[in-house]
Amino acid sequence: VSVSGDQYRFEIDPVSLAYYLDSLGSTTVDRADMEATIKDGTLTALKLDLEGVYRIQDQSQPFTAVVDMEAEDINKDVAVPYPADLANWGK
């Protein structure tokens, strides 16, 4: 962990993260970092940055992923709408 002002940077154990992404072992995470902004004890932003490789039989494909979140309307209720028919959602 490193801290600079209200910015916190974490290095995540790649082996543990790979297991959570795919417990069957076809995913390898080479690097995983997380940055968090914490102001007055409240998490206001979070960024997860990772890279690795998916392997299926003899084939492999590198991947990168960045998840960037910013909190808005802290301490207010949030409604997350879900479609009524999840089986056909996104088709």
Secondary structure, DSSP 8 states (H G I E B T S, - for coil): -EEETTEEEEE--HHHHHHHH-TTS-EEEEEEEEEEEEETTEEEEEEEEEEEEEEETTEEEEEEEEEEEE--STTS-------S-TTTTT-
